[in-house]
Amino acid sequence: MKFTYSSRVYIIAVFSALASMLQLLEIFIILPIPFIKIGLANSITLYFLKKREYLSAFFINMIRIFVGGFFSAKLFSLPFLFSLSGGIISFSVMYFLIVFFRDKISITVVSIFSAVAFNLTQYFLFSKIFGGVMEYDTTVSVIILLSIPAGIITAIVANGILNLNVDIVITKKGS
């Protein structure tokens, strides 16, 4: 299936809305451990990174973080800053792994590393802001262990989107 658009802005807007919906839907998914999320919105980011639409992936990721912060009434609060920092670091990890190891690494591994990076970034910020010492202890082990299934679930969703064989083409105006 092929979709042709004359503007990247439209694509970014539509997929940012989709990623934001996925992020907000996670609020209603009750997990046994509070404050743990799966990160389904990252499946949209992974899709665009895999399609080599790096700038679109970055903007979609940033817009969905801001929209999520707005609709959860946490915009510019401490949890929002944790989310923004984790989002930037996890995007950087995804980008690096996909660009430099495109044919050598699976999307599942990229997703797991991204989830680990996101959660460790938030833990690092939390420990620095609230005066704790970030040591490799039980907390870090639990964070890594909880990130693995979240990364796998996100990768399954991203692979599902990639397997739809949807091709998004952006034409230049006047073409």
C-alpha positions in Angstrom: 0.0 0.0 0.0 1.4 3.4 -1.0 0.5 6.8 0.4 1.7 9.9 -1.3 1.8 13.3 0.5 3.1 16.6 -0.6 4.1 17.7 2.9 6.1 16.1 5.6 4.2 18.2 8.1 1.0 16.3 7.5 2.7 12.9 8.1 4.4 14.2 11.3 1.1 15.5 12.5 -0.9 12.3 11.9 1.7 10.0 13.3 2.4 12.3 16.3 -1.3 12.0 17.0 -1.2 8.3 16.7 1.9 8.0 19.0 0.2 10.4 21.5 -2.9 8.2 21.5 -0.8 5.1 22.2 1.0 6.9 25.0 -2.2 8.1 26.6 -3.8 4.6 26.2 -1.0 3.2 28.3 -2.4 5.2 31.3 -5.4 2.8 31.2 -3.2 -0.4 31.0 -2.8 -1.4 34.6 0.5 -3.1 35.3 1.4 -4.8 38.6 4.1 -2.2 39.3 3.2 1.5 39.5 5.0 4.0 37.3 6.1 1.3 34.8 5.0 1.8 31.2 5.4 -0.4 28.1 6.3 2.5 25.7 4.1 1.6 22.8 4.4 5.1 21.3 8.1 4.2 20.5 6.8 1.7 18.0 5.9 4.6 15.7 9.4 6.1 16.2 11.0 2.8 15.4 8.9 2.5 12.3 10.1 5.8 11.0 13.7 5.1 11.9 13.6 1.8 10.1 12.2 3.6 7.0 15.1 6.1 7.2 12.8 9.0 8.0 15.1 10.2 10.8 13.9 13.8 11.1 10.3 12.7 11.0 11.0 10.2 13.7 12.6 12.8 15.9 9.8 15.3 15.6 7.1 12.6 16.2 9.0 11.5 19.3 9.2 15.1 20.7 5.7 16.1 19.8 4.2 13.0 21.5 6.2 13.7 24.6 4.9 17.3 24.8 1.3 16.2 23.9 1.4 13.5 26.5 2.7 16.0 29.1 -0.1 18.4 28.2 -2.9 15.8 28.4 -1.6 14.2 31.5 -1.4 17.7 33.1 2.3 17.3 33.8 3.7 19.6 31.2 6.9 21.2 32.4 6.7 19.4 35.7 9.4 17.1 37.1 7.8 13.9 35.6 7.6 15.7 32.3 11.3 16.6 32.4 12.1 13.0 33.3 10.1 11.8 30.3 11.6 14.4 28.0 15.2 13.5 29.1 14.5 9.7 28.8 12.8 10.3 25.4 15.8 12.2 24.0 18.3 9.6 25.3 16.3 6.6 24.1 15.8 8.2 20.7 19.5 8.8 20.5 20.1 5.1 21.3 17.6 4.0 18.7 19.0 6.3 16.1 22.6 5.2 16.7 21.8 1.5 16.7 19.7 1.7 13.5 22.0 4.0 11.6 25.3 2.2 12.4 24.1 -1.4 12.8 21.1 -1.4 10.3 21.6 -4.9 8.9 23.3 -6.5 11.9 20.8 -5.8 14.7 17.1 -6.6 15.0 14.4 -4.1 15.9 13.8 -6.1 19.1 17.3 -5.5 20.3 17.1 -1.8 19.4 13.8 -1.5 21.3 15.2 -3.3 24.4 18.3 -1.0 24.4 16.0 2.0 24.0 13.8 0.9 26.9 16.8 0.3 29.1 18.3 3.7 28.2 15.0 5.5 28.9 14.6 3.9 32.3 18.2 4.3 33.4 18.1 8.0 32.3 15.1 8.6 34.5 16.7 6.7 37.4 19.9 8.7 37.0 18.0 12.0 37.0 15.9 10.9 40.0 19.0 10.0 42.0 20.8 13.2 41.1 17.8 15.5 41.9 16.8 13.8 45.1 20.3 13.4 46.4 20.7 9.6 46.1 23.8 7.9 44.8 23.4 6.0 41.5 25.1 2.7 42.2 24.6 -0.6 40.5 22.3 -2.2 43.0 19.0 -4.1 43.1 17.1 -1.1 41.7 19.2 -1.0 38.5 18.8 -4.7 38.1 15.1 -4.5 38.4 14.9 -1.5 36.0 16.8 -3.5 33.4 14.7 -6.6 33.9 11.5 -4.7 33.6 12.8 -2.9 30.5 13.3 -6.1 28.6 9.7 -7.2 28.3 8.6 -3.6 27.6 11.2 -3.4 24.7 10.0 -6.8 23.3 6.3 -5.7 23.3 7.2 -2.4 21.7 9.2 -4.3 19.0 6.4 -6.6 18.3 4.1 -3.7 17.7 6.7 -2.0 15.5 7.3 -5.2 13.5 3.6 -5.4 13.0 3.5 -1.9 11.6 6.5 -2.6 9.4 4.9 -5.9 8.1 1.9 -3.9 6.8 4.1 -2.9 3.9 2.8 0.7 4.0 5.0 3.0 1.9 4.8 6.7 2.7 6.1 8.9 -0.1 6.6 12.6 0.1 6.5 14.4 -3.2 8.0 17.8 -3.8 5.5 20.6 -4.7 5.2 21.0 -8.4 6.1 17.4 -9.1 
